[in-house]
Amino acid sequence: MVAMLWADRLSRIPIPKEQIVEGVARAIYSTHRRPPAPKWEQTSDDRRDWVRAQAREVLTYLCGLGSPSG
């Protein structure tokens, strides 16, 4: 079995990239959210944009990883 690069794996996901970014951003926000902080849907546009930027960097990092075999 040949190992796939992360960029190839991500390109095979059958949803738009921005939808992936949104899902990763929600996961990042939810991981660090503590009440009484607002839920994702109620938080400010600026805060959501900040977390989306973090999610994009996660995907950029994953796509930049080299071959798993070395």
Backbone as numpy.savetxt, mean C-alpha at the origin, in Angstrom:
# Nx Ny Nz CAx CAy CAz Cx Cy Cz
10.11 -24.48 -9.60 9.27 -23.30 -9.60 10.16 -22.05 -9.60
9.86 -21.11 -10.47 10.63 -19.89 -10.58 10.01 -18.82 -9.69
10.85 -18.18 -8.90 10.37 -17.10 -8.03 10.09 -15.86 -8.88
9.01 -15.17 -8.55 8.60 -13.97 -9.28 9.04 -12.72 -8.54
9.42 -11.72 -9.30 9.72 -10.42 -8.71 8.42 -9.79 -8.19
8.55 -8.95 -7.17 7.38 -8.29 -6.62 6.70 -7.42 -7.68
7.45 -6.76 -8.51 6.85 -5.92 -9.56 5.96 -6.76 -10.46
6.40 -7.97 -10.80 5.59 -8.87 -11.62 4.35 -9.34 -10.88
4.52 -9.66 -9.62 3.38 -10.10 -8.81 2.32 -9.01 -8.74
2.77 -7.79 -8.43 1.82 -6.68 -8.30 1.14 -6.36 -9.62
1.85 -6.50 -10.72 1.26 -6.21 -12.02 0.18 -7.22 -12.40
0.19 -8.38 -11.78 -0.80 -9.42 -12.07 -2.07 -9.29 -11.24
-2.07 -8.42 -10.27 -3.28 -8.22 -9.45 -4.31 -7.54 -10.34
-5.51 -8.13 -10.47 -6.49 -7.64 -11.43 -7.33 -6.45 -10.95
-6.70 -5.53 -10.24 -7.40 -4.30 -9.84 -6.47 -3.12 -10.11
-7.04 -1.93 -10.29 -6.21 -0.75 -10.58 -5.21 -0.46 -9.45
-4.06 0.09 -9.84 -3.01 0.39 -8.87 -3.52 1.30 -7.75
-4.33 2.30 -8.09 -4.81 3.22 -7.05 -5.71 2.51 -6.04
-6.37 1.46 -6.46 -7.18 0.68 -5.53 -6.28 -0.11 -4.57
-5.16 -0.57 -5.07 -4.17 -1.23 -4.21 -3.62 -0.22 -3.21
-3.27 0.97 -3.70 -2.76 2.03 -2.83 -3.78 2.32 -1.73
-5.04 2.44 -2.11 -6.10 2.74 -1.13 -6.18 1.65 -0.07
-6.12 0.40 -0.48 -6.18 -0.70 0.48 -4.99 -0.73 1.42
-3.80 -0.51 0.88 -2.60 -0.47 1.72 -2.66 0.73 2.68
-3.13 1.87 2.18 -3.24 3.07 3.02 -4.21 2.83 4.18
-5.35 2.23 3.88 -6.32 1.93 4.95 -5.70 0.99 5.99
-4.93 0.01 5.52 -4.29 -0.93 6.44 -3.27 -0.21 7.33
-2.48 0.67 6.73 -1.50 1.44 7.51 -2.21 2.29 8.54
-3.23 3.01 8.11 -3.96 3.89 9.03 -4.62 3.09 10.15
-5.26 1.99 9.79 -5.96 1.19 10.79 -5.00 0.59 11.82
-3.80 0.26 11.37 -2.80 -0.31 12.27 -2.43 0.67 13.39
-2.38 1.95 13.05 -1.91 2.95 14.00 -3.03 3.78 14.63
-4.25 3.63 14.17 -5.37 4.41 14.68 -5.75 3.94 16.08
-5.93 4.90 16.96 -6.41 4.62 18.31 -7.57 5.57 18.60
-8.69 5.05 19.10 -9.80 5.94 19.46 -9.32 6.98 20.46
-9.74 8.19 20.35 -10.88 8.69 19.60 -10.53 9.20 18.19
-9.40 8.82 17.63 -9.06 9.24 16.27 -10.16 8.79 15.32
-10.45 9.60 14.31 -11.53 9.23 13.38 -11.18 7.99 12.56
-12.22 7.29 12.15 -12.03 6.17 11.23 -11.58 6.73 9.88
-11.07 5.87 9.03 -10.54 6.27 7.72 -11.52 7.17 6.96
-12.77 6.77 6.91 -13.77 7.51 6.14 -14.02 8.91 6.68
-13.78 9.14 7.95 -14.05 10.44 8.55 -12.80 11.30 8.71
-11.65 10.77 8.39 -10.43 11.54 8.59 -10.29 12.60 7.47
-9.42 13.53 7.67 -9.27 14.64 6.71 -8.64 14.17 5.40
-8.91 14.91 4.34 -8.29 14.61 3.04 -6.77 14.68 3.13
-6.26 15.65 3.87 -4.80 15.78 4.02 -4.20 14.54 4.69
-4.86 14.05 5.71 -4.34 12.86 6.41 -4.39 11.64 5.49
-5.49 11.48 4.76 -5.59 10.34 3.85 -4.54 10.43 2.74
-4.30 11.65 2.24 -3.26 11.82 1.22 -1.88 11.46 1.77
-1.62 11.82 3.02 -0.34 11.50 3.66 -0.14 9.99 3.76
-1.19 9.28 4.17 -1.08 7.83 4.33 -1.02 7.15 2.95
-1.73 7.69 1.97 -1.63 7.14 0.60 -0.20 7.28 0.07
0.45 8.40 0.40 1.85 8.59 -0.02 2.73 7.50 0.60
2.48 7.16 1.85 3.22 6.08 2.49 2.96 4.75 1.78
1.71 4.51 1.42 1.36 3.27 0.72 2.06 3.20 -0.63
2.12 4.32 -1.35 2.82 4.33 -2.64 4.30 4.01 -2.46
4.90 4.50 -1.40 6.30 4.22 -1.13 6.51 2.74 -0.81
5.56 2.12 -0.11 5.63 0.69 0.15 5.65 -0.08 -1.17
4.75 0.28 -2.08 4.69 -0.41 -3.37 5.94 -0.15 -4.20
6.46 1.07 -4.14 7.71 1.39 -4.85 8.85 0.54 -4.32
8.92 0.41 -3.01 9.95 -0.42 -2.39 9.83 -1.88 -2.85
8.61 -2.42 -2.78 8.41 -3.80 -3.19 8.79 -4.02 -4.65
8.39 -3.08 -5.50 8.70 -3.22 -6.94 10.20 -3.12 -7.20
10.92 -2.47 -6.32 12.36 -2.32 -6.49 13.19 -3.47 -5.96
12.54 -4.40 -5.28 13.30 -5.54 -4.75 13.81 -6.40 -5.89
14.99 -6.87 -5.71 15.61 -7.72 -6.74 15.07 -9.13 -6.69
15.72 -9.97 -7.42 15.34 -11.37 -7.53 15.41 -12.05 -6.15
14.38 -12.78 -5.76 14.41 -13.47 -4.49 15.51 -14.52 -4.39
16.00 -14.98 -5.54 17.02 -16.02 -5.52 18.43 -15.48 -5.41
18.54 -14.16 -5.36 19.88 -13.66 -5.19 20.12 -12.44 -5.94
